[in-house]
């Protein structure tokens, strides 16, 4: 298939481009800025409908990863998050409709969503049956985009799979996560001596899970193969293995051989535990994580950071 990947030069986008290329697809990337990329790259803005229509021409499928993704920032700029994440998705759906009318068949879509759509449910791990209740503008914007995608599928206008991802980490082809507001990249910066200390609120006992970016990319390839007009499939994608912040610090020190000084701050209100139940994608698509143990994730990210 000829597959368009929006957000192709981002942390996850690079891995998805690589995986789809390895699977034999003809991949075209789309990003706001020209950067080194392992596929043909087109530049533009997801909010520019006319430009997007030109990029979608000739595509059989789209993996839509272009988005704003920072939870804390979304509280400061909610309108911007809805504009990019919702209006950008609406533009993409319009462009896909135009291409479908031109070529006479619906296109496939794999949409990058987030576990943030669930909020902080008490029952863990979280299944897809959990009623969404996003607690931040980022999660709410992604849920809104999911909703309109579902209506388009019901019309037969597209076939779609939504992947709800939790915490993604690790590295691929020497590219780690550049977002140092996240715990693993920031912890590694401290270990490398590029930051003085790691700030942790509370006692470090909060439980999260981490999925290797390469494992997530395989989920996109698998989802692309099964997208069909029968319904809007929604899958959690995660390791399901709970890890505390203290464990992240301890394993980082062991893998790197470097100390990670920590400044322990007062606790904040946050979920005690957030873990994904990925049994649906395991059963229906045969996807299972193979690199998502914390040691491999940290070792790969450390190698990408230090070369």
Buried (B, 14 or more C-beta within 10 A) or exposed (E): BEBBBBBBBBBBBBBBBBBBBEBEBBBBBBBEEEEEBBBEBBBBBBBEBEBBBEBBEEBBBBBBBBBBBBBEBBEEBBEBBBBBBBBBBBBBBBBBBBBBEEEEEBBBBBBBBBBBBBBBBEEBBBBBEBEBEBBBBBBBBBBBBBEEBBEBBEEEBBBBBBBBBBBBBBBBEEBBBEBBEBBBBBBBBBBEEEBEEBEBBBEBEBBBBBBBBBBBBBBBBBBBBBBEBEEBBBBBBBBBBBBBBBBBBBBBBEBBEBEBEBEEEEEEEEBEBBBBBBBBBBEEBEBEBEBBBBEBBBBBBBBBBEE
